């Protein structure tokens, strides 16, 4: 689907909702995937300046997650241009994507829409080494640490101070104390961010409801890859989920399929396939993500070269890939 067709769908959705729509897709194509990151904020600023102020702005969102601090900055920026903020979720909006949704007055989820828990995994220089790759560190899940301590208290029925001290000592033998400190800081951070985002909504919420939403998304789903359907998001998590009108839902899904096709999300990026039989080296530009409105489009472009370095035993070419540039640029 080309840009003209996508703009047609964007305008169709805008007409139905009486809003302006900005699309943000972080691609999950193998080898050229993108994630929510701070570098989007300035790109969004360009789009919002072009769009101007409006009574309602909707963010069409597809992402598997990323930096947990970026949603706070992004939602605040969008709210500088509109008092009412909605998020359109045709498919996946995981982790940092779910955090973005917490700052919305309304979440329009299609029947394929999915949110996810917001419990982060943290990695730093003090994390345990990966036994399969000594230069890599194993991410430590915040909820795994707290679940280990809860297991000792609730299932093993350890209550005495000496017993709990021993449980913690065993943990620090496997995980560096500073890594555990980082886990606790991220635990506090994610709950603070979730609360601040929920308070941005126009409709006031009782403190008990805010705490219930945070608890549901950080502690009570038990698996980071748990997929939250729109029914669960509304009934159990208690988010402001709306089932869009049929025409809007169909346009949302068609637009998602347009981005999926444009970014070639189902097809791994294969550098070998770029080289022709007679070529020794070739340059490439691959788009791994997109931010788009009816006025403007930016893509996250991977630029580099692929060069032949020899031949494998099965006769296929050996190649070397050099990534020269990865940045957002107007497309």
Secondary structure, DSSP 4 states (H G I P E B T S, - for coil): --HHHHHHHHHHHHHHHTSEEEEEEE---TTS---B-TTHHHHHHHHHHHH---SEEEEEEEB--B-TTHHHHHHHHHHTT-SEEEEEESSEE-THHHHHHHT-SEEEE-TT-EEE----EE--TTSPEETTEEEEE--EEHHHHHHHHHIIIIIS---SHHHHHHHHHHHHHHS-HHHHHHHHHHHHHHHHHHHHHHTTSSS---HHHHHHHHHHHHTSS--TT-EE-HHHHHHTS---EE---HHHHHHHHHHHHHHHHHTTTTS---HHHH--TT-SEEEEEEEEEEEE-SS-EEEEEEEEEEEEEEE-TTSPEEEEEEEEEEEEEE-
